[in-house]
Amino acid sequence: MKNLFAKRQFGKFTILAQLIRLDSDSVMEIMGKCIILKATYIQSTDCIEYLALSEMFEPLENDQPIPEYHIQLSTRVPSFGCRPCSDLLPSAKRD
């Protein structure tokens, strides 16, 4: 059995509340692949920020901060992708 906590497979991601209202099946698919540790509703952006453990997230070193991930849903097939938000930045802006 994999120990996500020991491997530090933590990640943060945000889901728009509208997506939960309009496509709850896809959201449930995502949540089925995560252990949610914290969820915070952000009224100003109408979204929910999550802190979770998941096999989708890369293992972290002890001193490494928890990265934010971008969840990409596919409307054509019941699947999704997950990658660090830093991968979405132009290479010049990465640290």
N, C-alpha and C positions, 0 to 999 in steps of 0.2 A: 504494500500500500504506500502510495506517495504521501509524503508529509509536506504539504504546501507551506505550512507555517515555518517549519525548520529550514526549508529551501528559500524562504523569504520571497515567495512569488506573489508579492503585493502589487496592486495597481489601483489607480484612480481613474474614473471615467464619469461622464455626464450623459444623461438621457433627457431629452425634452419631454415634458409632461404631455404635450400634444401627441407624441409618438406612442406613449402608453395608452392614451385614450383611443387613438386610431388604429394601432397595430399591436395589440397586447400579446398576440401569439409570438411575434418576433422578440418582444421584450422578454417573455417567459423563456424563450429559447436561450437568450443570453444569460438570464438569471440562473438557469439550470446548469450553467457551466462555471458559476461563481459561488463563493461563500461571501455573502455581504457582511462586512464588519460594521459599517456605518453608512447611513443614508441621510442626506440633508437636502431639504427642499429650499430652493433659492427663488423667492417670489419675484425678484426683479427680472429674472430671465425665464421664469416658468420652467425650470428644469430641476432635476434631482441629481446631486453629486454623490457618487458612491466611492467607498473605500472597500476593496474586496481582495480575496485570495482566489487565484485561478491558475490552471495549467496553461492558459493563454499568455500569462505574464512571464517575462524573463526572470530567472532567479536574481536576487540582489545580493551584493556584498553587505556586510554589517554596517558600514558607514555610508552606504549609498542611499540617497533620498528616494522616496516612493515616486515613480514616474506616473504621468498622466497618459492614458491611452485613448486613442480614437477608435470608437466602435463603428464599423461600417456594416450596415445592413444591406442585404441584397433583396430587391423586391421580386426578382425573377425566380430565385430558388430559395428554399428555406435554409440559408446559411449566412454567416457573417464573418468579417475579418476583424482582427484586433492588432494594432501596432502602436508603438509609442508615438505620442504627439510630436516629439522631437524629429521623427522621421518625415513629418509633413512640412517642416521648415526648410527653406533653401539652405544648401550646405554652408553658405557663408555665415549663417546665423546660429548654427549649432555650436554648443560648447562641449 
